[in-house]
Amino acid sequence: MPAKPIAAMGRSYKCPQADRRDYLRFAARQRGVEDGANTPTGKQSMSARFGRLPWLWLSLLVFVIDQASKFWFDNNLTMYQQIVVIPEYFSWTLAYNTGAAFSFLAGASGWQRWFFAAIAVVVSVVLVVWLKRLKPDETWLAMALALVLGGALGNLVDRVVFGHVVDFILVHWQHRWYFPAFNVADAAISLGAILLALDMFKSNKSGETTP
């Protein structure tokens, strides 16, 4: 006996198997969208959107270490007290710096506090935008920018909150030559600047060798 179409009262009904096939096709399409971020194309899209902003973890690490170390020395040492670590070469100390890194303009009348704070804010914004625009292969540059950013923010907080920067690292040679006292933020900024210079040198050198 030939099969009859499933119909009644002018209405047609879908076979349950057809509904299941439609559902499976829809679920497969959804999985493809969700898994797109894990494909090379998806990763490239995420990288293009956020650049090297994930390197902000390094900025946060520098900031936390800098602020924690400043807090400890400020609360445990008296002004200009020295704790010798390596005789005639390296000591812990406590000094307040109203200038820039390594006591630059520390003897000014006070205008430098907000001047350097404003510079730090502008530089921080520029560094964040720069990180966002970096390419995936620019790791050294991302590390350099993150170090400078963390140091800039560390000293910025000091200037805004206290009006001075806490320095506690003292490098000297015997008692004849003393390098200006500095802190973790200054060291991070200096290291970042060195990495920036090395990255520029590497880029220029690779550009010269490219035919």
N, C-alpha and C positions, 0 to 999 in steps of 0.2 A: 504494500500500500504506500503510495507516495507521501513524503512528508509534507505537512501543511504548515504554512507560515503561522507564527505565533501572533495572533491578533484578535482583538475583541472590541466590540463597540467602536470601531473606527480608530482604536489606539494600538500602536505597536510597542512591543516590549523588547529590550536588549537582553541578549543572553548574558548570564552572570560571568561567563568566561571572557566576554568582550570587555566588561567593566574592569575585570582584574588586569587585562592586558593594558588598558588605558592607565590604570593606577600605577602599574609597574613602569610604564614609559615616563609618567610624570615624576615618579620617585627617582628614576635614573637621571632625569634632567636636573632635579634639585641637587642630587649628590655631585653632579658635575660642576654646578655653580659653587657649592660649598668647598669642593676640593680644588677649585681653581687657584686659590691662594698658595697651594702647595706645589703647583706646577712651576716650571721655569718662567713662564710668562707671568704667572701670579706673583712670584717673588720679585720679578723685575718691576712690576707695577707697584708693589709695596715699597721697594727701594726708591723708585722715582718719587713716591709720595712723601716718604720720611727721610730720604737721604741717609746721612750718618748720625741722625739724632740719637740712636741707641747708645752712642758713645757718651751721652750725658751722664751715664753711670760713673764714669771716671771723674767728671766735674764734681758730682755729688760726693764721691769718695774724698777728693782733695779738700773740698769744703768742710766736710765733717772732721777729718783729721786736723785740718788747720784750726778750726774753732775749738776743738777739744784740747789740743796742745796749748793754745793761747790761754784758755781758761785755767788749765792746770798751773802753768808757770805764773800767771797773774795772781793766783791765789796761794802759791807756795813759795815764791821768792820775793824778796824786797827789791826796790829799785836799784839797779846796777850791781846787785849781788852776783857773784860768779861761782859756778860749780864746775871745777876742772874735770874734764873728761879725758883729754889727752894733754898732758902737761906741755905748755908752751905753744900749743897748736889749736886746741879746740875746747870750748867751754860753753856751758849753759849760762844764760844771764836773763835779765829782765830790763827792757827799755821801751819807752813809748816814742813812737815816730809819728809826727804830724805831717810828714812829707810823703813822698812816693816811695817806691821800692828802694831799699838800701839807703834810706834817709835823704833822698833827693828833695831839696826845698824844705827840709825840716825846720829851718830857721826862719821861715817866712812868718808874716804877722797873723795868719789864720785864714786868709782867703783860700789857701790851697786845699783846705778840708773839703769844701763843696766843689771846688774846681776839679779835684781828682775824683770825687764821688760822681760828678756828672760824666767825666770821661769814662769811668768804669761802667756806668749804665749804658752809654752809647756803645762801648766796645763789646759789652755782653750781648746786646741785641744783635750787633753785626756778626758776632761769632755764632750765635744760634742760627741765624739765617744762612750763614756760610756752611755750617754743618748740614743743614737741611738740603743744600744744593750740591753736596759732594757726591761723587760717583762711588759705586761699591768698591772699586779697587783703590780708592784714595785713603788707605788705612792710616798711614803715617801722618798725613795731614789732619785726619780726624782726631788722632791721638793728641797731636800738638794743640789743636784748637780747644779740645776738651780740657787739657791741662791749664792753658791760659785762662779759660773761662772760669774754672774752679778757683784759681788763684785770685782772679779779679773780683769774684763774688766774695771770697773770704776777706779780703782787705776792704771791700766796699762796706760790708756789715760793720767792721770796726770803725771806719770813719763816720758812718751815719750815726751809730749808736753811742760811741765813746768819744768821738772827735780825734782819735789817734789810733794808730796800729800798734799792736803788741808784737814786739820782736824779742827773740830769746836764743837765737843761734849766733854764737860769736866765734869767728875764725880769726886767728892771729898767728904771728910768728914771734915767739919769745915775748918780750914786752916792748918790742921796737915798732911793730907794724900791726895795726888792727883793721880788719875789714869791717865795714858798717854792719851792725847786727841786723839779722833778717829772720824770716819765719818760713813756715811750710808753703804759704801762698806765694811768697817771693821766689822760693825754689821751684815751685811748679810753673810759674810764669817764665822763669829763666830756662827751664828745661823745655817748655813748649816752644819758646823762641828759637832754641837751638834746633829742635826738630823741624820747625818751619824753615829755617835756613837750609838744613840738610835736604828737605823735600824740594825746595826751590833749586838747589844745586843738582839734585838727581834729575829733576824735570828738565833743566837746561841741558844737562849732559846727554839725556836720552834724546832730546830734540836735535842736538848736534849730530848724533850718530844715525838718525833716521834719514834715509836717502830721499 
